[in-house]
Amino acid sequence: MRNPFKRNRKERTPGQKANDNILGLTYAVVLVFVLLFGYSAHFLLFQREQVINNSYNARLDQFAQKVVRGRIFAADGTVLAETALQEDGTETRVYPFGEVYAHAVGYSVRGKTGLESLANFYLLSSHVSPLERLAADLSGTKTQGDDVYTTLDPGLQQAAYDALGDRRGAIVALEPSTGKVLAMVSRPGFDPNTLNEDWERIVTEESGQARLLNRASQGMYPPGSVFKMVMLLEYMREYPDDYEAFQFDCSGVYQVSDGGETYSIQCYHQTAHGQQNLQEAFANSCNGAFASLGLMLDPAGIRQTAQELLFNQELPLSMAYEKSRFALEEGADVWEVLQTSIGQGRTQASPMHIAMITAAAANGGVLMEPYLIQKTESAAGETVREFSPREYGALMTAEEAQALTEMMRAVVESGTGSALQNDRYTAAGKTGSAEYETGKETHAWFTGFAPAEDPQIVVTVIVEEGGSGGRTAGPAARAVMDAWFSE
Ligand SMILES: [Zn+2]
C-alpha cells in the first residue's frame, strides 16, 4: 500500500537551500531558548521542593559545583560570612567575626549548622541573569550564589558576646513585635575559620564545654524562678477574682508535712522575706510563697498552662532546637509539686523558649515566630525573596500579659532585678537562680524586656554556674539593653 505521507524526491533549487540555512539558524536559536527555559524550570521545580533545611541534600551539594556560595550579612549589611576565591579556584569560607557569630551563622564544613544550614538553599541558588548563567555554563565557570540578609544586629551581638565574657551560657535578644532575632550568642564557642583544624581537639574536649552546641536554642536548663511566670499565670487563671489577696509570711524556710515526711523549701540564701503579697513574692522571688501557692493549684491545670506556653511542644523555630520539658501530672506527690512550683524538679527549658514566653508577654500575649532571615538578594543586588513577620498565636490573653508585665516591672523597680534600673528606659523582667547539681553554684537567669510600656527588645540570659540571677544575669541583660538604647 502506498504511504500517503511519502513524497517524491525533487531536485532542490538554490533558493530552497538558502531557506534550509535560515531554518537551521532558527533551530539553533530555539534550542538556546529551550535550554534557558529548562534552566529556569529546573530552578523553579527545585524551589518548590522545599529542601531548604536539609544540609546533607545531595542535590544541593551538586549545586555547589556550579555556584559560589553566597554571602551572609547582618541586618545592616555587615559581612558575616563570604567565600574567598583563590587564583587556583580553591574556595575558602571566611567569617570576619570568628567566634562572635559561631552558633548564629554556624559553619559549612563537616556538615552545616546555624544560618549556613538554614539558608543553604538560598546561598546555593543563583539569580544572576540567564545570559551570565549560560556564559558561565559554556565556559565551565561558577555563577555567584544569592546573598542572605539576616535580622542580626552587629552592635547587639557584640554586646551580648562581651556580656557573657568567659562564662558558659547564652543570650537571646528578640524584637517582640516581629519575632526578629536581634542577637543570639552561645559560649563557649569556636572559630569557624579554623574549625577543620580544631575539630579533633573540640570533639575530644572534656565534657561540659560542648562548644558546638548552640546553648541558646539547644541548651536544656532548669528554669528556676523564671518559671514563676508560668505559676503566676496559672494562679491568676484558677483564682481570677481574688489572686491579688494572696498573702504569705516567709521565714526563709517553708516546711510542709505530708504522710509522715517533712519537706522544706528554702528561699535564696535562706533570706526571710517576711509578709509578702503576690507582687512582692514575685518581685523578691520568694520560693516559700510560690511553693505554697503551687499546693493550691491543680497539677493538671499547671501542666495545661505550661503546655499552652509551649512546654512539651514543638516550637515555631526553623533553627535547630531542643523541646522544653514539663513532667508534672495529676496525682503528683507533694515534693514534686513544691519543686515544680519554683522551677526545679524535672522541668527543663531552653533560653530561646523562655525568650519566646517573655516576648509574648511583651507583645500583648501574642507570640511572633522568631526568625533569622530577612531577605535574599541576587549577586547584582536585586531582592529575590523577602520574609515577613509571622504570628504564631496568643500564648496568654492581653489582660494576662498586662498583669504579668506589671509584676515584672516590680521585679526591676523593687525586687531582684534592680540591676536593670536606669534613667534612660524602663525595664521589666524576672530573675532565676536554678539549682542543677548539689554543691555547685546555681545557673543564673534573667529574662525581660524594655521599655516596659512599649517593648522594643526582649533579652534572655543564662549564665551557667553564675550564682544569683540578679547579680550575674541581670547585669548581662542590662549591658545588652544599654547597647540597644544607645544605638
Ligand atoms: Zn521567701
Residues whose N, C-alpha, C, O or C-beta is under 5 A from the ligand:
A	BS01	ZN	C250 C267 T271 H273 C286 N287 G288
